[in-house]
Amino acid sequence: MSNAYGQLTYPEISAQAEALAAAHKQLAAQHDWVSRFIGNPAYDEIIFIGSGSSYYQAQTMAATYKKWVGRPASAHPSSEIFLFRDAAAVPGRNYLLVGVSRSGESTEVILALESVKGVEGWTTCGITCHEDSKMAQMAECLISPLGKEKSTVMTKSLSSMTFMMQAACAVASGKAELLAEAGQVVQADADVVKAADDFAKAFVNGHELNKFIYLGMGSYYGLSQEACLKIKEMSYVWTESFGTLEFRHGPKSIVEPGTLVCVLLSETARSYELKVAEEMKAYGATVLVVTARKGDDTAFADGVFETGCADISDEARGVLYLPVLQYIGFYTALKKNVDPDHPRNLTQVVKI
């Protein structure tokens, strides 16, 4: 790096493979958490809550849980639960409320968990990187031991917590193939992180872009929102995220030369999503495709980042998409001479 910017963020993005491996090992030590909480059939619905990046990963966690475990789950901002709970949850059901917070200190998640304390039909638990946090003291939490960060922006914390909860969903599913997929992700991540660093640096420096659009579907929708937030936090560029096919229904009017359209490509909807990407290319967008595998069908794109692991589920593979999205935010910040370690107006823990 040519300047002193990013001295916290860069090593944290780069260390996420170790954070995933530690989370995988820790989950084995907390196996009983799964059977008592998200694997417990006594709950009618699992509600994952968080704020900002934690809410976006909660969306991916809920989507994964529904797909893999086959039982109801939803994701809401923490504030919706303590201020508008009746709009998020109907009476008479047995809910498990799962707080998601890197610090375990966010006011909104604490208020949400406190708001259901003693309320019939509600049980609480959580996931965090800080075992001594307020949330971990008030609700039993999964702990990502190497997810702790000094930078304001969430990177390895988000990757490791998302992975850890997905691995917990695999345990809850009882499906050996999903447990094996978690192991494959851990094995693949270090090479993906290294390749993502080189790719993102070259891509950012090789293109002049003034607005950024991230598209994803299924469990990738939450990841597209997170990618959008990452580059907004780090570099202050204008960016938006949409469901991939939804982007065609009005929002595509903003596409013009200088617009990046980044598609987080699933295998489930590959052909449909690539049609959207090709359409945006025709409108003048610079198209980046993040995918399990390159092919003739992706050759039109201006950039294709290949993660591998095409033989595993879209949900499990999603964590492998995060490094390149994080590095794109990082290198865009450096290109704009902005320090990604200390975003303006932001603090690591949001309190009200």
Disulfide bonds with the S-S distance in Angstrom:
none
